[in-house]
Structure formats: structure tokens, C-alpha cells
């Protein structure tokens, strides 16, 4: 893993014992989902011991959405 590849920030929230990965800085992304560029990718989860590598979840296809018509 290369530190130069860490080019996004997301938030990990534990809610009712379940991990939620959120990106509150991205417009039009529904709560509980990430932009497609941030799904299924490796990231560094920081903690008091430095950090561990995690992979962001890939949502079920049933929750996929389109932002509108392509131009």
C-alpha cells in the first residue's frame, strides 16, 4: 500500500453494532452509501495503534441509483 494513493477521506460510524462508511462531503449521495469511486477499495483505518488496512463495502445492486440522464 502506498500513502500517495490515499486521496479521499470517508467516515466510519458504528451504528447499532454495524459499520457504516459515509462520505458527507459528496453531494447527492444517499445516507449509508459511498460514491462508486470509493466502494470496494482499500483504505487506512486510523486508530490509537496507527492503523489497519480495510476494504470499503460494495453495496447490493438493488440500492444502485442513477444521478440522471447522460449528456
C-alpha positions as CSV (number, residue, x, y, z in Angstrom):
1,X,0.0,0.0,0.0
2,X,1.3,3.5,-0.9
3,X,0.4,6.6,1.1
4,X,0.2,8.5,-2.2
5,X,-2.9,6.5,-3.2
6,X,-4.8,7.8,-0.1
7,X,-6.6,10.6,-1.9
8,X,-10.1,10.6,-0.3
9,X,-11.5,10.9,3.2
10,X,-14.5,9.0,4.5
11,X,-16.0,8.5,7.9
12,X,-16.6,5.1,9.6
13,X,-19.5,5.2,12.0
14,X,-20.7,2.3,14.2
15,X,-24.5,2.3,14.5
16,X,-26.3,-0.5,16.3
17,X,-23.2,-2.7,16.0
18,X,-22.9,-2.2,12.3
19,X,-20.2,-0.3,10.5
20,X,-21.3,2.5,8.1
21,X,-18.9,4.1,5.7
22,X,-20.0,7.6,4.9
23,X,-18.8,10.5,2.7
24,X,-20.7,13.5,4.0
25,X,-18.7,15.8,1.7
26,X,-20.1,14.3,-1.6
27,X,-23.3,15.9,-2.9
28,X,-26.3,13.8,-3.8
29,X,-25.0,10.5,-2.2
30,X,-27.7,9.0,0.0
31,X,-27.0,8.3,3.6
32,X,-25.2,5.0,4.1
33,X,-23.8,4.8,0.6
34,X,-20.5,5.9,-0.9
35,X,-19.7,7.3,-4.3
36,X,-18.8,4.4,-6.7
37,X,-15.2,5.6,-6.8
38,X,-14.9,4.8,-3.0
39,X,-16.6,1.4,-3.0
40,X,-14.7,-1.8,-2.8
41,X,-11.4,0.0,-2.3
42,X,-8.6,-0.4,0.3
43,X,-8.2,2.4,2.8
44,X,-6.3,3.1,6.0
45,X,-8.5,3.0,9.2
46,X,-6.7,5.1,11.7
47,X,-6.6,4.1,15.4
48,X,-4.6,4.6,18.5
49,X,-2.0,2.0,17.4
50,X,-1.5,3.7,14.0
51,X,-4.0,2.0,11.7
52,X,-5.1,-1.1,9.8
53,X,-6.0,-1.6,6.2
54,X,-9.7,-2.2,5.4
55,X,-11.8,-2.5,2.3
56,X,-14.9,-0.4,1.9
57,X,-18.1,-2.4,1.2
58,X,-19.7,-2.8,-2.2
59,X,-23.5,-2.2,-1.9
60,X,-26.1,-4.6,-3.2
61,X,-27.1,-3.9,-6.8
62,X,-30.7,-3.2,-5.6
63,X,-29.6,0.1,-4.0
64,X,-27.8,1.4,-7.0
65,X,-29.0,4.7,-8.4
66,X,-28.5,6.9,-11.4
67,X,-28.0,10.6,-11.0
68,X,-29.9,11.3,-14.1
69,X,-29.6,11.4,-17.9
70,X,-26.2,11.3,-19.5
71,X,-25.3,14.2,-21.7
